[in-house]
């Protein structure tokens, strides 16, 4: 199931981006 693996990688990338945004939005 390559789709699952690709989905997991995308999910991790999205989570990382969310954390970065959170840090930037932090005053």
Backbone as JSON Lines, residues from 0, in Angstrom:
{"i":0,"aa":"X","n":[0.85,-1.22,0.0],"ca":[0.0,0.0,0.0],"c":[0.87,1.25,0.0]}
{"i":1,"aa":"X","n":[1.23,1.7,-1.16],"ca":[2.08,2.9,-1.23],"c":[1.26,4.13,-0.83]}
{"i":2,"aa":"X","n":[-0.04,4.09,-1.11],"ca":[-0.87,5.26,-0.79],"c":[-0.8,5.56,0.7]}
{"i":3,"aa":"X","n":[-0.88,4.53,1.55],"ca":[-0.83,4.75,3.0],"c":[0.49,5.4,3.4]}
{"i":4,"aa":"X","n":[1.58,4.87,2.8],"ca":[2.89,5.41,3.17],"c":[2.99,6.88,2.74]}
{"i":5,"aa":"X","n":[2.54,7.17,1.54],"ca":[2.61,8.55,1.06],"c":[1.73,9.45,1.93]}
{"i":6,"aa":"X","n":[0.57,8.91,2.33],"ca":[-0.35,9.7,3.17],"c":[0.29,10.02,4.51]}
{"i":7,"aa":"X","n":[0.97,9.02,5.09],"ca":[1.62,9.24,6.38],"c":[2.69,10.33,6.27]}
{"i":8,"aa":"X","n":[3.46,10.28,5.19],"ca":[4.52,11.29,5.02],"c":[3.89,12.68,4.89]}
{"i":9,"aa":"X","n":[2.82,12.77,4.12],"ca":[2.15,14.06,3.92],"c":[1.59,14.55,5.26]}
{"i":10,"aa":"X","n":[1.03,13.61,6.02],"ca":[0.43,14.0,7.32],"c":[1.52,14.54,8.24]}
{"i":11,"aa":"X","n":[2.68,13.87,8.25],"ca":[3.78,14.31,9.12],"c":[4.24,15.71,8.69]}
{"i":12,"aa":"X","n":[4.33,15.9,7.38],"ca":[4.77,17.2,6.86],"c":[3.77,18.28,7.28]}
{"i":13,"aa":"X","n":[2.5,17.95,7.17],"ca":[1.46,18.93,7.51],"c":[1.54,19.27,9.0]}
{"i":14,"aa":"X","n":[1.76,18.25,9.83],"ca":[1.85,18.47,11.27],"c":[3.04,19.38,11.58]}
{"i":15,"aa":"X","n":[4.15,19.14,10.9],"ca":[5.36,19.93,11.13],"c":[5.07,21.39,10.76]}
{"i":16,"aa":"X","n":[4.39,21.58,9.64],"ca":[4.08,22.94,9.19],"c":[3.17,23.62,10.21]}
{"i":17,"aa":"X","n":[2.23,22.86,10.75],"ca":[1.3,23.43,11.74],"c":[2.08,23.89,12.97]}
{"i":18,"aa":"X","n":[3.04,23.09,13.4],"ca":[3.84,23.47,14.57],"c":[4.61,24.75,14.29]}
{"i":19,"aa":"X","n":[5.18,24.86,13.1],"ca":[5.95,26.05,12.74],"c":[5.05,27.27,12.78]}
{"i":20,"aa":"X","n":[3.85,27.15,12.21],"ca":[2.92,28.28,12.2],"c":[2.57,28.67,13.63]}
{"i":21,"aa":"X","n":[2.34,27.66,14.46],"ca":[1.97,27.91,15.86],"c":[3.08,28.74,16.53]}
{"i":22,"aa":"X","n":[4.33,28.37,16.28],"ca":[5.44,29.09,16.9],"c":[5.48,30.53,16.38]}
{"i":23,"aa":"X","n":[5.24,30.69,15.08],"ca":[5.28,32.04,14.51],"c":[4.16,32.9,15.08]}
{"i":24,"aa":"X","n":[2.99,32.27,15.29],"ca":[1.84,33.04,15.8],"c":[1.99,33.34,17.29]}
{"i":25,"aa":"X","n":[2.88,32.61,17.94],"ca":[3.05,32.86,19.38],"c":[3.69,34.23,19.61]}
{"i":26,"aa":"X","n":[3.12,35.05,20.45],"ca":[3.64,36.41,20.72],"c":[5.0,36.39,21.43]}
